Amino acid sequence: MSSPVLATPPATSAEAAAFFLARLTFLTDVADVHASLAGRDPGFVLVDVRSRAAWDQGHVPGAVHLPHADLPGDLDPGVPVVTYCWGPGCDGAARGAYALATAGFRVKEMLGGIEYWVREGFAVQTAAGRVDHEPDPLTAPCGC
């Protein structure tokens, strides 16, 4: 029996290296964003592209709220941007990143969105204040 995994052969190592470098160029994860925001100057602005109701329900502390219709807002085109939305089942962060890229911004998407931010056990800011979360043992700590 042949392997369904290998029914389509893997790319060459050079092709794979180019693909994975491209992914790292366009995407980042919540753990790296969290670690960067913990420093004095992360070197980017984090943009939440969700609705006001979703923002008020909980957002990454330090993020800027700019729903799709308001992009690019008053962002500085010289500062890289990281976008996020709800989670992996939503392409809002990709649409926001696309809008910013076409406006001349250097941009990445935060994989997992606010869902994985919370699942990793990171705090969110709500309209009522800061809310701490316990990590989901199925997702955190990844250690990668």
SVG drawing of the C-alpha trace seen along z (x, -y; Angstrom):
<svg xmlns="http://www.w3.org/2000/svg" viewBox="-20 -59 38 61">
<polyline fill="none" stroke="black" stroke-width="0.4" points="0.0,0.0 1.4,-3.4 1.5,-6.3 -1.2,-9.0 1.4,-11.4 3.8,-10.6 1.1,-10.4 2.3,-13.9 6.1,-13.8 7.8,-16.2 9.4,-19.3 13.2,-19.4 15.1,-20.7 15.7,-24.0 12.0,-24.4 11.1,-23.5 13.6,-26.0 12.2,-28.8 8.6,-27.9 9.3,-27.9 11.3,-31.1 8.4,-32.7 6.0,-31.5 8.3,-33.0 8.4,-36.2 4.6,-36.6 3.5,-34.9 4.4,-35.0 2.9,-33.2 1.4,-34.4 4.4,-33.3 6.8,-35.4 4.4,-38.4 4.0,-38.1 7.8,-37.9 8.3,-40.9 5.7,-43.0 7.3,-42.2 10.4,-44.2 10.8,-47.9 10.4,-48.3 8.9,-45.4 9.8,-47.0 6.2,-46.7 2.7,-47.8 0.1,-45.1 -3.3,-45.7 -6.6,-44.1 -8.8,-44.2 -12.0,-42.9 -15.2,-44.8 -15.6,-47.1 -17.7,-44.6 -15.0,-41.9 -12.3,-44.4 -14.2,-45.3 -14.7,-41.6 -10.9,-41.1 -7.8,-42.2 -4.1,-41.9 -2.8,-44.6 -0.9,-47.1 -2.7,-46.4 -4.2,-49.1 -7.8,-48.7 -8.3,-49.3 -11.2,-47.4 -10.9,-46.7 -12.9,-49.7 -10.5,-52.0 -7.2,-50.6 -4.6,-52.0 -5.7,-54.6 -2.9,-56.8 -0.3,-54.0 3.2,-55.0 4.1,-53.3 7.7,-53.1 6.9,-50.8 6.1,-47.1 2.6,-45.9 1.4,-42.6 -2.3,-41.9 -4.6,-39.6 -8.3,-38.7 -10.4,-36.0 -8.5,-32.8 -7.5,-30.2 -11.1,-29.9 -11.2,-33.5 -9.3,-35.2 -9.7,-38.7 -6.1,-39.1 -5.1,-38.1 -7.5,-40.6 -6.2,-43.3 -2.6,-42.4 -3.4,-42.5 -5.1,-45.9 -2.0,-47.2 0.4,-45.6 -1.4,-47.2 -1.1,-50.6 2.7,-50.2 3.1,-48.7 5.5,-45.9 3.2,-43.4 2.9,-40.0 -0.1,-38.0 -0.2,-36.6 -1.2,-32.9 -4.0,-31.8 -5.3,-35.3 -6.9,-36.1 -8.1,-32.5 -4.6,-31.2 -3.4,-34.2 -5.9,-33.2 -5.2,-29.4 -1.5,-30.1 -2.6,-31.7 -1.8,-35.3 -3.8,-38.1 -6.3,-40.2 -7.6,-43.7 -11.4,-44.1 -13.6,-47.1 -13.8,-46.1 -10.0,-45.6 -7.3,-43.0 -8.3,-39.3 -5.8,-36.6 -6.1,-33.1 -4.8,-29.7 -3.0,-28.0 -4.8,-25.3 -2.7,-22.1 -3.3,-21.0 -1.6,-24.1 0.8,-25.4 3.5,-25.4 4.7,-24.5 8.3,-25.2 9.3,-25.8"/>
</svg>
